Amino acid sequence: MDTHLWMQHNDIRYAPISHEVLFPNIQVLELSPEEKMHLRLGSTPLSTPQENGKYFIIYDDNTYGLLEARD
């Protein structure tokens, strides 16, 4: 049984799937408003206290990007 909510845009039919379903092992990194602005302006690197690894960034309730924390 198809449990996805199908959507239509012009002649394309698709089922939106969240990043949590597609990549359940990648955590969301919570950023301060200042850190989010830093990223929106294209400034890198961003200093975080997180362990090395990949993290999703959420901005205005939408997935904003995928970041990698390294030494």
mmCIF file as Biopython writes it, N, C-alpha, C and O atoms, coordinates in Angstrom:
data_model
#
loop_
_atom_site.group_PDB
_atom_site.id
_atom_site.type_symbol
_atom_site.label_atom_id
_atom_site.label_alt_id
_atom_site.label_comp_id
_atom_site.label_asym_id
_atom_site.label_entity_id
_atom_site.label_seq_id
_atom_site.pdbx_PDB_ins_code
_atom_site.Cartn_x
_atom_site.Cartn_y
_atom_site.Cartn_z
_atom_site.occupancy
_atom_site.B_iso_or_equiv
_atom_site.auth_seq_id
_atom_site.auth_asym_id
_atom_site.pdbx_PDB_model_num
ATOM 1   N N  . MET A ? 1  ? 0.847  -1.180 0.000   1.0 0.0 1  A 1 
ATOM 2   C CA . MET A ? 1  ? 0.000  0.000  0.000   1.0 0.0 1  A 1 
ATOM 3   C C  . MET A ? 1  ? 0.892  1.243  0.000   1.0 0.0 1  A 1 
ATOM 4   O O  . MET A ? 1  ? 1.864  1.300  0.753   1.0 0.0 1  A 1 
ATOM 5   N N  . ASP A ? 2  ? 0.583  2.218  -0.816  1.0 0.0 2  A 1 
ATOM 6   C CA . ASP A ? 2  ? 1.346  3.456  -0.949  1.0 0.0 2  A 1 
ATOM 7   C C  . ASP A ? 2  ? 0.922  4.423  0.161   1.0 0.0 2  A 1 
ATOM 8   O O  . ASP A ? 2  ? -0.227 4.864  0.196   1.0 0.0 2  A 1 
ATOM 9   N N  . THR A ? 3  ? 1.858  4.753  1.074   1.0 0.0 3  A 1 
ATOM 10  C CA . THR A ? 3  ? 1.519  5.613  2.208   1.0 0.0 3  A 1 
ATOM 11  C C  . THR A ? 3  ? 1.993  7.050  2.028   1.0 0.0 3  A 1 
ATOM 12  O O  . THR A ? 3  ? 1.759  7.883  2.904   1.0 0.0 3  A 1 
ATOM 13  N N  . HIS A ? 4  ? 2.659  7.363  0.907   1.0 0.0 4  A 1 
ATOM 14  C CA . HIS A ? 4  ? 3.150  8.716  0.673   1.0 0.0 4  A 1 
ATOM 15  C C  . HIS A ? 4  ? 2.036  9.634  0.180   1.0 0.0 4  A 1 
ATOM 16  O O  . HIS A ? 4  ? 1.135  9.210  -0.544  1.0 0.0 4  A 1 
ATOM 17  N N  . LEU A ? 5  ? 2.115  10.882 0.583   1.0 0.0 5  A 1 
ATOM 18  C CA . LEU A ? 5  ? 1.198  11.894 0.085   1.0 0.0 5  A 1 
ATOM 19  C C  . LEU A ? 5  ? 1.793  12.436 -1.211  1.0 0.0 5  A 1 
ATOM 20  O O  . LEU A ? 5  ? 2.775  13.177 -1.184  1.0 0.0 5  A 1 
ATOM 21  N N  . TRP A ? 6  ? 1.210  12.073 -2.325  1.0 0.0 6  A 1 
ATOM 22  C CA . TRP A ? 6  ? 1.740  12.496 -3.624  1.0 0.0 6  A 1 
ATOM 23  C C  . TRP A ? 6  ? 1.309  13.918 -3.930  1.0 0.0 6  A 1 
ATOM 24  O O  . TRP A ? 6  ? 0.180  14.321 -3.651  1.0 0.0 6  A 1 
ATOM 25  N N  . MET A ? 7  ? 2.242  14.673 -4.513  1.0 0.0 7  A 1 
ATOM 26  C CA . MET A ? 7  ? 1.973  16.061 -4.890  1.0 0.0 7  A 1 
ATOM 27  C C  . MET A ? 7  ? 2.228  16.206 -6.382  1.0 0.0 7  A 1 
ATOM 28  O O  . MET A ? 7  ? 2.959  15.417 -6.981  1.0 0.0 7  A 1 
ATOM 29  N N  . GLN A ? 8  ? 1.626  17.210 -6.963  1.0 0.0 8  A 1 
ATOM 30  C CA . GLN A ? 8  ? 1.755  17.441 -8.400  1.0 0.0 8  A 1 
ATOM 31  C C  . GLN A ? 8  ? 2.266  18.856 -8.638  1.0 0.0 8  A 1 
ATOM 32  O O  . GLN A ? 8  ? 1.756  19.817 -8.061  1.0 0.0 8  A 1 
ATOM 33  N N  . HIS A ? 9  ? 3.280  18.974 -9.494  1.0 0.0 9  A 1 
ATOM 34  C CA . HIS A ? 9  ? 3.781  20.284 -9.929  1.0 0.0 9  A 1 
ATOM 35  C C  . HIS A ? 9  ? 3.982  20.201 -11.426 1.0 0.0 9  A 1 
ATOM 36  O O  . HIS A ? 9  ? 4.843  19.467 -11.910 1.0 0.0 9  A 1 
ATOM 37  N N  . ASN A ? 10 ? 3.180  20.959 -12.156 1.0 0.0 10 A 1 
ATOM 38  C CA . ASN A ? 10 ? 3.156  20.866 -13.625 1.0 0.0 10 A 1 
ATOM 39  C C  . ASN A ? 10 ? 2.937  19.406 -14.014 1.0 0.0 10 A 1 
ATOM 40  O O  . ASN A ? 10 ? 1.936  18.816 -13.608 1.0 0.0 10 A 1 
ATOM 41  N N  . ASP A ? 11 ? 3.837  18.807 -14.784 1.0 0.0 11 A 1 
ATOM 42  C CA . ASP A ? 11 ? 3.640  17.417 -15.197 1.0 0.0 11 A 1 
ATOM 43  C C  . ASP A ? 11 ? 4.470  16.430 -14.359 1.0 0.0 11 A 1 
ATOM 44  O O  . ASP A ? 11 ? 4.636  15.270 -14.734 1.0 0.0 11 A 1 
ATOM 45  N N  . ILE A ? 12 ? 4.985  16.911 -13.223 1.0 0.0 12 A 1 
ATOM 46  C CA . ILE A ? 12 ? 5.793  16.054 -12.347 1.0 0.0 12 A 1 
ATOM 47  C C  . ILE A ? 12 ? 5.004  15.696 -11.098 1.0 0.0 12 A 1 
ATOM 48  O O  . ILE A ? 12 ? 4.448  16.570 -10.433 1.0 0.0 12 A 1 
ATOM 49  N N  . ARG A ? 13 ? 4.959  14.429 -10.788 1.0 0.0 13 A 1 
ATOM 50  C CA . ARG A ? 13 ? 4.286  13.942 -9.584  1.0 0.0 13 A 1 
ATOM 51  C C  . ARG A ? 13 ? 5.352  13.414 -8.638  1.0 0.0 13 A 1 
ATOM 52  O O  . ARG A ? 13 ? 6.205  12.627 -9.049  1.0 0.0 13 A 1 
ATOM 53  N N  . TYR A ? 14 ? 5.316  13.833 -7.380  1.0 0.0 14 A 1 
ATOM 54  C CA . TYR A ? 14 ? 6.351  13.442 -6.434  1.0 0.0 14 A 1 
ATOM 55  C C  . TYR A ? 14 ? 5.778  13.300 -5.038  1.0 0.0 14 A 1 
ATOM 56  O O  . TYR A ? 14 ? 4.686  13.782 -4.738  1.0 0.0 14 A 1 
ATOM 57  N N  . ALA A ? 15 ? 6.549  12.623 -4.189  1.0 0.0 15 A 1 
ATOM 58  C CA . ALA A ? 15 ? 6.198  12.459 -2.775  1.0 0.0 15 A 1 
ATOM 59  C C  . ALA A ? 15 ? 7.301  13.097 -1.955  1.0 0.0 15 A 1 
ATOM 60  O O  . ALA A ? 15 ? 8.420  12.584 -1.931  1.0 0.0 15 A 1 
ATOM 61  N N  . PRO A ? 16 ? 7.013  14.213 -1.275  1.0 0.0 16 A 1 
ATOM 62  C CA . PRO A ? 16 ? 8.041  14.835 -0.444  1.0 0.0 16 A 1 
ATOM 63  C C  . PRO A ? 16 ? 8.425  13.914 0.724   1.0 0.0 16 A 1 
ATOM 64  O O  . PRO A ? 16 ? 7.567  13.334 1.389   1.0 0.0 16 A 1 
ATOM 65  N N  . ILE A ? 17 ? 9.735  13.799 0.950   1.0 0.0 17 A 1 
ATOM 66  C CA . ILE A ? 17 ? 10.242 12.952 2.022   1.0 0.0 17 A 1 
ATOM 67  C C  . ILE A ? 17 ? 11.220 13.785 2.840   1.0 0.0 17 A 1 
ATOM 68  O O  . ILE A ? 17 ? 12.081 14.460 2.276   1.0 0.0 17 A 1 
ATOM 69  N N  . SER A ? 18 ? 11.098 13.745 4.140   1.0 0.0 18 A 1 
ATOM 70  C CA . SER A ? 18 ? 11.946 14.556 5.007   1.0 0.0 18 A 1 
ATOM 71  C C  . SER A ? 18 ? 13.369 13.990 5.096   1.0 0.0 18 A 1 
ATOM 72  O O  . SER A ? 18 ? 13.617 12.825 4.787   1.0 0.0 18 A 1 
ATOM 73  N N  . HIS A ? 19 ? 14.282 14.846 5.523   1.0 0.0 19 A 1 
ATOM 74  C CA . HIS A ? 19 ? 15.665 14.396 5.698   1.0 0.0 19 A 1 
ATOM 75  C C  . HIS A ? 19 ? 15.766 13.359 6.815   1.0 0.0 19 A 1 
ATOM 76  O O  . HIS A ? 19 ? 16.670 12.524 6.792   1.0 0.0 19 A 1 
ATOM 77  N N  . GLU A ? 20 ? 14.851 13.396 7.797   1.0 0.0 20 A 1 
ATOM 78  C CA . GLU A ? 20 ? 14.885 12.414 8.873   1.0 0.0 20 A 1 
ATOM 79  C C  . GLU A ? 20 ? 14.617 11.004 8.358   1.0 0.0 20 A 1 
ATOM 80  O O  . GLU A ? 20 ? 15.173 10.036 8.874   1.0 0.0 20 A 1 
ATOM 81  N N  . VAL A ? 21 ? 13.767 10.889 7.344   1.0 0.0 21 A 1 
ATOM 82  C CA . VAL A ? 21 ? 13.457 9.584  6.769   1.0 0.0 21 A 1 
ATOM 83  C C  . VAL A ? 21 ? 14.591 9.114  5.866   1.0 0.0 21 A 1 
ATOM 84  O O  . VAL A ? 21 ? 14.978 7.946  5.906   1.0 0.0 21 A 1 
ATOM 85  N N  . LEU A ? 22 ? 15.121 10.019 5.057   1.0 0.0 22 A 1 
ATOM 86  C CA . LEU A ? 22 ? 16.179 9.642  4.122   1.0 0.0 22 A 1 
ATOM 87  C C  . LEU A ? 22 ? 17.518 9.390  4.802   1.0 0.0 22 A 1 
ATOM 88  O O  . LEU A ? 22 ? 18.255 8.487  4.407   1.0 0.0 22 A 1 
ATOM 89  N N  . PHE A ? 23 ? 17.834 10.176 5.817   1.0 0.0 23 A 1 
ATOM 90  C CA . PHE A ? 23 ? 19.126 10.087 6.488   1.0 0.0 23 A 1 
ATOM 91  C C  . PHE A ? 23 ? 18.924 10.048 8.012   1.0 0.0 23 A 1 
ATOM 92  O O  . PHE A ? 23 ? 19.221 11.031 8.691   1.0 0.0 23 A 1 
ATOM 93  N N  . PRO A ? 24 ? 18.432 8.948  8.548   1.0 0.0 24 A 1 
ATOM 94  C CA . PRO A ? 24 ? 18.099 8.899  9.973   1.0 0.0 24 A 1 
ATOM 95  C C  . PRO A ? 24 ? 19.309 9.003  10.903  1.0 0.0 24 A 1 
ATOM 96  O O  . PRO A ? 24 ? 19.139 9.296  12.087  1.0 0.0 24 A 1 
ATOM 97  N N  . ASN A ? 25 ? 20.513 8.773  10.404  1.0 0.0 25 A 1 
ATOM 98  C CA . ASN A ? 25 ? 21.702 8.802  11.258  1.0 0.0 25 A 1 
ATOM 99  C C  . ASN A ? 25 ? 22.379 10.163 11.312  1.0 0.0 25 A 1 
ATOM 100 O O  . ASN A ? 25 ? 23.369 10.328 12.024  1.0 0.0 25 A 1 
ATOM 101 N N  . ILE A ? 26 ? 21.867 11.136 10.577  1.0 0.0 26 A 1 
ATOM 102 C CA . ILE A ? 26 ? 22.476 12.469 10.585  1.0 0.0 26 A 1 
ATOM 103 C C  . ILE A ? 26 ? 21.649 13.372 11.499  1.0 0.0 26 A 1 
ATOM 104 O O  . ILE A ? 26 ? 20.455 13.574 11.281  1.0 0.0 26 A 1 
ATOM 105 N N  . GLN A ? 27 ? 22.307 13.912 12.527  1.0 0.0 27 A 1 
ATOM 106 C CA . GLN A ? 27 ? 21.630 14.759 13.509  1.0 0.0 27 A 1 
ATOM 107 C C  . GLN A ? 27 ? 21.427 16.172 12.976  1.0 0.0 27 A 1 
ATOM 108 O O  . GLN A ? 27 ? 22.079 16.596 12.022  1.0 0.0 27 A 1 
ATOM 109 N N  . VAL A ? 28 ? 20.513 16.884 13.611  1.0 0.0 28 A 1 
ATOM 110 C CA . VAL A ? 28 ? 20.292 18.296 13.317  1.0 0.0 28 A 1 
ATOM 111 C C  . VAL A ? 28 ? 21.137 19.107 14.279  1.0 0.0 28 A 1 
ATOM 112 O O  . VAL A ? 28 ? 21.114 18.860 15.485  1.0 0.0 28 A 1 
ATOM 113 N N  . LEU A ? 29 ? 21.875 20.064 13.765  1.0 0.0 29 A 1 
ATOM 114 C CA . LEU A ? 29 ? 22.711 20.946 14.574  1.0 0.0 29 A 1 
ATOM 115 C C  . LEU A ? 29 ? 21.932 22.224 14.850  1.0 0.0 29 A 1 
ATOM 116 O O  . LEU A ? 29 ? 21.546 22.942 13.928  1.0 0.0 29 A 1 
ATOM 117 N N  . GLU A ? 30 ? 21.705 22.498 16.135  1.0 0.0 30 A 1 
ATOM 118 C CA . GLU A ? 30 ? 20.988 23.701 16.532  1.0 0.0 30 A 1 
ATOM 119 C C  . GLU A ? 30 ? 21.957 24.884 16.530  1.0 0.0 30 A 1 
ATOM 120 O O  . GLU A ? 30 ? 22.988 24.842 17.201  1.0 0.0 30 A 1 
ATOM 121 N N  . LEU A ? 31 ? 21.635 25.925 15.788  1.0 0.0 31 A 1 
ATOM 122 C CA . LEU A ? 31 ? 22.482 27.108 15.706  1.0 0.0 31 A 1 
ATOM 123 C C  . LEU A ? 31 ? 21.781 28.315 16.300  1.0 0.0 31 A 1 
ATOM 124 O O  . LEU A ? 31 ? 20.553 28.400 16.300  1.0 0.0 31 A 1 
ATOM 125 N N  . SER A ? 32 ? 22.570 29.241 16.803  1.0 0.0 32 A 1 
ATOM 126 C CA . SER A ? 32 ? 22.025 30.504 17.296  1.0 0.0 32 A 1 
ATOM 127 C C  . SER A ? 32 ? 21.621 31.366 16.092  1.0 0.0 32 A 1 
ATOM 128 O O  . SER A ? 32 ? 22.055 31.097 14.972  1.0 0.0 32 A 1 
ATOM 129 N N  . PRO A ? 33 ? 20.803 32.388 16.308  1.0 0.0 33 A 1 
ATOM 130 C CA . PRO A ? 33 ? 20.465 33.296 15.205  1.0 0.0 33 A 1 
ATOM 131 C C  . PRO A ? 33 ? 21.709 33.923 14.565  1.0 0.0 33 A 1 
ATOM 132 O O  . PRO A ? 33 ? 21.739 34.139 13.354  1.0 0.0 33 A 1 
ATOM 133 N N  . GLU A ? 34 ? 22.723 34.211 15.365  1.0 0.0 34 A 1 
ATOM 134 C CA . GLU A ? 34 ? 23.964 34.796 14.826  1.0 0.0 34 A 1 
ATOM 135 C C  . GLU A ? 34 ? 24.695 33.798 13.928  1.0 0.0 34 A 1 
ATOM 136 O O  . GLU A ? 34 ? 25.214 34.168 12.875  1.0 0.0 34 A 1 
ATOM 137 N N  . GLU A ? 35 ? 24.732 32.539 14.347  1.0 0.0 35 A 1 
ATOM 138 C CA . GLU A ? 35 ? 25.390 31.510 13.533  1.0 0.0 35 A 1 
ATOM 139 C C  . GLU A ? 35 ? 24.642 31.280 12.226  1.0 0.0 35 A 1 
ATOM 140 O O  . GLU A ? 35 ? 25.256 31.081 11.178  1.0 0.0 35 A 1 
ATOM 141 N N  . LYS A ? 36 ? 23.313 31.308 12.293  1.0 0.0 36 A 1 
ATOM 142 C CA . LYS A ? 36 ? 22.519 31.156 11.063  1.0 0.0 36 A 1 
ATOM 143 C C  . LYS A ? 36 ? 22.786 32.308 10.103  1.0 0.0 36 A 1 
ATOM 144 O O  . LYS A ? 36 ? 22.913 32.088 8.899   1.0 0.0 36 A 1 
ATOM 145 N N  . MET A ? 37 ? 22.872 33.529 10.618  1.0 0.0 37 A 1 
ATOM 146 C CA . MET A ? 37 ? 23.165 34.684 9.773   1.0 0.0 37 A 1 
ATOM 147 C C  . MET A ? 37 ? 24.560 34.547 9.163   1.0 0.0 37 A 1 
ATOM 148 O O  . MET A ? 37 ? 24.766 34.881 7.996   1.0 0.0 37 A 1 
ATOM 149 N N  . HIS A ? 38 ? 25.506 34.061 9.944   1.0 0.0 38 A 1 
ATOM 150 C CA . HIS A ? 38 ? 26.870 33.822 9.473   1.0 0.0 38 A 1 
ATOM 151 C C  . HIS A ? 38 ? 26.842 32.926 8.230   1.0 0.0 38 A 1 
ATOM 152 O O  . HIS A ? 38 ? 27.520 33.207 7.241   1.0 0.0 38 A 1 
ATOM 153 N N  . LEU A ? 39 ? 26.054 31.844 8.287   1.0 0.0 39 A 1 
ATOM 154 C CA . LEU A ? 39 ? 25.948 30.925 7.150   1.0 0.0 39 A 1 
ATOM 155 C C  . LEU A ? 39 ? 25.214 31.553 5.974   1.0 0.0 39 A 1 
ATOM 156 O O  . LEU A ? 39 ? 25.616 31.365 4.826   1.0 0.0 39 A 1 
ATOM 157 N N  . ARG A ? 40 ? 24.151 32.291 6.240   1.0 0.0 40 A 1 
ATOM 158 C CA . ARG A ? 40 ? 23.382 32.911 5.152   1.0 0.0 40 A 1 
ATOM 159 C C  . ARG A ? 40 ? 24.224 33.893 4.363   1.0 0.0 40 A 1 
ATOM 160 O O  . ARG A ? 40 ? 24.003 34.085 3.168   1.0 0.0 40 A 1 
ATOM 161 N N  . LEU A ? 41 ? 25.183 34.513 5.022   1.0 0.0 41 A 1 
ATOM 162 C CA . LEU A ? 41 ? 26.054 35.473 4.348   1.0 0.0 41 A 1 
ATOM 163 C C  . LEU A ? 41 ? 27.206 34.777 3.623   1.0 0.0 41 A 1 
ATOM 164 O O  . LEU A ? 41 ? 28.034 35.436 2.995   1.0 0.0 41 A 1 
ATOM 165 N N  . GLY A ? 42 ? 27.256 33.471 3.708   1.0 0.0 42 A 1 
ATOM 166 C CA . GLY A ? 42 ? 28.275 32.714 3.004   1.0 0.0 42 A 1 
ATOM 167 C C  . GLY A ? 42 ? 29.603 32.647 3.711   1.0 0.0 42 A 1 
ATOM 168 O O  . GLY A ? 42 ? 30.610 32.259 3.118   1.0 0.0 42 A 1 
ATOM 169 N N  . SER A ? 43 ? 29.615 33.020 4.967   1.0 0.0 43 A 1 
ATOM 170 C CA . SER A ? 43 ? 30.864 33.005 5.728   1.0 0.0 43 A 1 
ATOM 171 C C  . SER A ? 43 ? 31.153 31.608 6.255   1.0 0.0 43 A 1 
ATOM 172 O O  . SER A ? 43 ? 30.280 30.958 6.831   1.0 0.0 43 A 1 
ATOM 173 N N  . THR A ? 44 ? 32.361 31.162 6.057   1.0 0.0 44 A 1 
ATOM 174 C CA . THR A ? 44 ? 32.807 29.888 6.599   1.0 0.0 44 A 1 
ATOM 175 C C  . THR A ? 44 ? 34.244 30.067 7.045   1.0 0.0 44 A 1 
ATOM 176 O O  . THR A ? 44 ? 34.890 30.971 6.517   1.0 0.0 44 A 1 
ATOM 177 N N  . PRO A ? 45 ? 34.791 29.323 7.932   1.0 0.0 45 A 1 
ATOM 178 C CA . PRO A ? 45 ? 34.150 28.226 8.659   1.0 0.0 45 A 1 
ATOM 179 C C  . PRO A ? 45 ? 33.326 28.743 9.828   1.0 0.0 45 A 1 
ATOM 180 O O  . PRO A ? 45 ? 33.423 29.908 10.213  1.0 0.0 45 A 1 
ATOM 181 N N  . LEU A ? 46 ? 32.530 27.870 10.370  1.0 0.0 46 A 1 
ATOM 182 C CA . LEU A ? 46 ? 31.689 28.162 11.516  1.0 0.0 46 A 1 
ATOM 183 C C  . LEU A ? 46 ? 32.196 27.315 12.676  1.0 0.0 46 A 1 
ATOM 184 O O  . LEU A ? 46 ? 32.314 26.096 12.544  1.0 0.0 46 A 1 
ATOM 185 N N  . SER A ? 47 ? 32.491 27.927 13.780  1.0 0.0 47 A 1 
ATOM 186 C CA . SER A ? 47 ? 33.007 27.197 14.936  1.0 0.0 47 A 1 
ATOM 187 C C  . SER A ? 47 ? 31.845 26.603 15.720  1.0 0.0 47 A 1 
ATOM 188 O O  . SER A ? 47 ? 30.933 27.324 16.123  1.0 0.0 47 A 1 
ATOM 189 N N  . THR A ? 48 ? 31.874 25.281 15.941  1.0 0.0 48 A 1 
ATOM 190 C CA . THR A ? 48 ? 30.834 24.606 16.716  1.0 0.0 48 A 1 
ATOM 191 C C  . THR A ? 48 ? 31.482 23.672 17.736  1.0 0.0 48 A 1 
ATOM 192 O O  . THR A ? 48 ? 32.597 23.197 17.519  1.0 0.0 48 A 1 
ATOM 193 N N  . PRO A ? 49 ? 30.803 23.410 18.828  1.0 0.0 49 A 1 
ATOM 194 C CA . PRO A ? 49 ? 31.350 22.484 19.834  1.0 0.0 49 A 1 
ATOM 195 C C  . PRO A ? 49 ? 31.005 21.024 19.541  1.0 0.0 49 A 1 
ATOM 196 O O  . PRO A ? 49 ? 31.219 20.161 20.392  1.0 0.0 49 A 1 
ATOM 197 N N  . GLN A ? 50 ? 30.480 20.738 18.360  1.0 0.0 50 A 1 
ATOM 198 C CA . GLN A ? 50 ? 30.028 19.386 18.030  1.0 0.0 50 A 1 
ATOM 199 C C  . GLN A ? 50 ? 31.194 18.458 17.720  1.0 0.0 50 A 1 
ATOM 200 O O  . GLN A ? 50 ? 32.294 18.900 17.389  1.0 0.0 50 A 1 
ATOM 201 N N  . GLU A ? 51 ? 30.924 17.156 17.837  1.0 0.0 51 A 1 
ATOM 202 C CA . GLU A ? 51 ? 31.893 16.153 17.436  1.0 0.0 51 A 1 
ATOM 203 C C  . GLU A ? 51 ? 32.037 16.178 15.912  1.0 0.0 51 A 1 
ATOM 204 O O  . GLU A ? 51 ? 31.158 16.668 15.204  1.0 0.0 51 A 1 
ATOM 205 N N  . ASN A ? 52 ? 33.148 15.649 15.423  1.0 0.0 52 A 1 
ATOM 206 C CA . ASN A ? 52 ? 33.329 15.549 13.978  1.0 0.0 52 A 1 
ATOM 207 C C  . ASN A ? 52 ? 32.193 14.731 13.382  1.0 0.0 52 A 1 
ATOM 208 O O  . ASN A ? 52 ? 31.764 13.736 13.968  1.0 0.0 52 A 1 
ATOM 209 N N  . GLY A ? 53 ? 31.711 15.142 12.231  1.0 0.0 53 A 1 
ATOM 210 C CA . GLY A ? 53 ? 30.633 14.434 11.558  1.0 0.0 53 A 1 
ATOM 211 C C  . GLY A ? 53 ? 29.785 15.372 10.727  1.0 0.0 53 A 1 
ATOM 212 O O  . GLY A ? 53 ? 30.064 16.566 10.623  1.0 0.0 53 A 1 
ATOM 213 N N  . LYS A ? 54 ? 28.749 14.812 10.139  1.0 0.0 54 A 1 
ATOM 214 C CA . LYS A ? 54 ? 27.843 15.592 9.297   1.0 0.0 54 A 1 
ATOM 215 C C  . LYS A ? 54 ? 26.577 15.928 10.079  1.0 0.0 54 A 1 
ATOM 216 O O  . LYS A ? 54 ? 26.096 15.128 10.883  1.0 0.0 54 A 1 
ATOM 217 N N  . TYR A ? 55 ? 26.042 17.132 9.829   1.0 0.0 55 A 1 
ATOM 218 C CA . TYR A ? 55 ? 24.857 17.619 10.533  1.0 0.0 55 A 1 
ATOM 219 C C  . TYR A ? 55 ? 23.966 18.385 9.564   1.0 0.0 55 A 1 
ATOM 220 O O  . TYR A ? 55 ? 24.451 19.078 8.668   1.0 0.0 55 A 1 
ATOM 221 N N  . PHE A ? 56 ? 22.654 18.250 9.757   1.0 0.0 56 A 1 
ATOM 222 C CA . PHE A ? 56 ? 21.709 19.080 9.025   1.0 0.0 56 A 1 
ATOM 223 C C  . PHE A ? 56 ? 21.507 20.388 9.773   1.0 0.0 56 A 1 
ATOM 224 O O  . PHE A ? 56 ? 21.562 20.424 11.003  1.0 0.0 56 A 1 
ATOM 225 N N  . ILE A ? 57 ? 21.275 21.447 9.038   1.0 0.0 57 A 1 
ATOM 226 C CA . ILE A ? 57 ? 20.935 22.749 9.592   1.0 0.0 57 A 1 
ATOM 227 C C  . ILE A ? 57 ? 19.506 23.053 9.175   1.0 0.0 57 A 1 
ATOM 228 O O  . ILE A ? 57 ? 19.164 22.941 7.998   1.0 0.0 57 A 1 
ATOM 229 N N  . ILE A ? 58 ? 18.673 23.437 10.130  1.0 0.0 58 A 1 
ATOM 230 C CA . ILE A ? 58 ? 17.285 23.798 9.858   1.0 0.0 58 A 1 
ATOM 231 C C  . ILE A ? 58 ? 17.167 25.316 9.999   1.0 0.0 58 A 1 
ATOM 232 O O  . ILE A ? 58 ? 17.645 25.899 10.972  1.0 0.0 58 A 1 
ATOM 233 N N  . TYR A ? 59 ? 16.528 25.942 9.019   1.0 0.0 59 A 1 
ATOM 234 C CA . TYR A ? 59 ? 16.366 27.391 9.034   1.0 0.0 59 A 1 
ATOM 235 C C  . TYR A ? 59 ? 14.935 27.716 8.622   1.0 0.0 59 A 1 
ATOM 236 O O  . TYR A ? 59 ? 14.498 27.322 7.541   1.0 0.0 59 A 1 
ATOM 237 N N  . ASP A ? 60 ? 14.214 28.421 9.461   1.0 0.0 60 A 1 
ATOM 238 C CA . ASP A ? 60 ? 12.806 28.757 9.186   1.0 0.0 60 A 1 
ATOM 239 C C  . ASP A ? 60 ? 11.978 27.516 8.863   1.0 0.0 60 A 1 
ATOM 240 O O  . ASP A ? 60 ? 11.190 27.517 7.917   1.0 0.0 60 A 1 
ATOM 241 N N  . ASP A ? 61 ? 12.161 26.459 9.653   1.0 0.0 61 A 1 
ATOM 242 C CA . ASP A ? 61 ? 11.412 25.204 9.526   1.0 0.0 61 A 1 
ATOM 243 C C  . ASP A ? 61 ? 11.671 24.454 8.231   1.0 0.0 61 A 1 
ATOM 244 O O  . ASP A ? 61 ? 10.906 23.554 7.882   1.0 0.0 61 A 1 
ATOM 245 N N  . ASN A ? 62 ? 12.722 24.798 7.515   1.0 0.0 62 A 1 
ATOM 246 C CA . ASN A ? 62 ? 13.101 24.080 6.306   1.0 0.0 62 A 1 
ATOM 247 C C  . ASN A ? 62 ? 14.532 23.586 6.439   1.0 0.0 62 A 1 
ATOM 248 O O  . ASN A ? 62 ? 15.347 24.204 7.124   1.0 0.0 62 A 1 
ATOM 249 N N  . THR A ? 63 ? 14.832 22.488 5.792   1.0 0.0 63 A 1 
ATOM 250 C CA . THR A ? 63 ? 16.211 22.009 5.787   1.0 0.0 63 A 1 
ATOM 251 C C  . THR A ? 63 ? 17.034 23.020 5.010   1.0 0.0 63 A 1 
ATOM 252 O O  . THR A ? 63 ? 16.738 23.315 3.852   1.0 0.0 63 A 1 
ATOM 253 N N  . TYR A ? 64 ? 18.052 23.541 5.641   1.0 0.0 64 A 1 
ATOM 254 C CA . TYR A ? 64 ? 18.864 24.602 5.051   1.0 0.0 64 A 1 
ATOM 255 C C  . TYR A ? 64 ? 20.102 24.043 4.383   1.0 0.0 64 A 1 
ATOM 256 O O  . TYR A ? 64 ? 20.522 24.537 3.337   1.0 0.0 64 A 1 
ATOM 257 N N  . GLY A ? 65 ? 20.678 23.037 4.968   1.0 0.0 65 A 1 
ATOM 258 C CA . GLY A ? 65 ? 21.888 22.486 4.373   1.0 0.0 65 A 1 
ATOM 259 C C  . GLY A ? 65 ? 22.480 21.370 5.205   1.0 0.0 65 A 1 
ATOM 260 O O  . GLY A ? 65 ? 21.981 21.026 6.276   1.0 0.0 65 A 1 
ATOM 261 N N  . LEU A ? 66 ? 23.550 20.820 4.684   1.0 0.0 66 A 1 
ATOM 262 C CA . LEU A ? 66 ? 24.286 19.767 5.338   1.0 0.0 66 A 1 
ATOM 263 C C  . LEU A ? 66 ? 25.688 20.284 5.581   1.0 0.0 66 A 1 
ATOM 264 O O  . LEU A ? 66 ? 26.383 20.679 4.645   1.0 0.0 66 A 1 
ATOM 265 N N  . LEU A ? 67 ? 26.103 20.282 6.835   1.0 0.0 67 A 1 
ATOM 266 C CA . LEU A ? 67 ? 27.433 20.768 7.210   1.0 0.0 67 A 1 
ATOM 267 C C  . LEU A ? 67 ? 28.279 19.623 7.738   1.0 0.0 67 A 1 
ATOM 268 O O  . LEU A ? 67 ? 27.761 18.618 8.226   1.0 0.0 67 A 1 
ATOM 269 N N  . GLU A ? 68 ? 29.578 19.790 7.633   1.0 0.0 68 A 1 
ATOM 270 C CA . GLU A ? 68 ? 30.491 18.813 8.202   1.0 0.0 68 A 1 
ATOM 271 C C  . GLU A ? 68 ? 31.356 19.495 9.239   1.0 0.0 68 A 1 
ATOM 272 O O  . GLU A ? 68 ? 32.009 20.499 8.952   1.0 0.0 68 A 1 
ATOM 273 N N  . ALA A ? 69 ? 31.361 18.942 10.461  1.0 0.0 69 A 1 
ATOM 274 C CA . ALA A ? 69 ? 32.203 19.449 11.536  1.0 0.0 69 A 1 
ATOM 275 C C  . ALA A ? 69 ? 33.513 18.673 11.504  1.0 0.0 69 A 1 
ATOM 276 O O  . ALA A ? 69 ? 33.526 17.443 11.450  1.0 0.0 69 A 1 
ATOM 277 N N  . ARG A ? 70 ? 34.618 19.421 11.538  1.0 0.0 70 A 1 
ATOM 278 C CA . ARG A ? 70 ? 35.948 18.816 11.557  1.0 0.0 70 A 1 
ATOM 279 C C  . ARG A ? 70 ? 36.821 19.582 12.526  1.0 0.0 70 A 1 
ATOM 280 O O  . ARG A ? 70 ? 36.514 20.711 12.910  1.0 0.0 70 A 1 
ATOM 281 N N  . ASP A ? 71 ? 37.928 18.942 12.917  1.0 0.0 71 A 1 
ATOM 282 C CA . ASP A ? 71 ? 38.872 19.599 13.836  1.0 0.0 71 A 1 
ATOM 283 C C  . ASP A ? 71 ? 39.120 21.010 13.420  1.0 0.0 71 A 1 
ATOM 284 O O  . ASP A ? 71 ? 39.886 21.721 14.071  1.0 0.0 71 A 1 
#
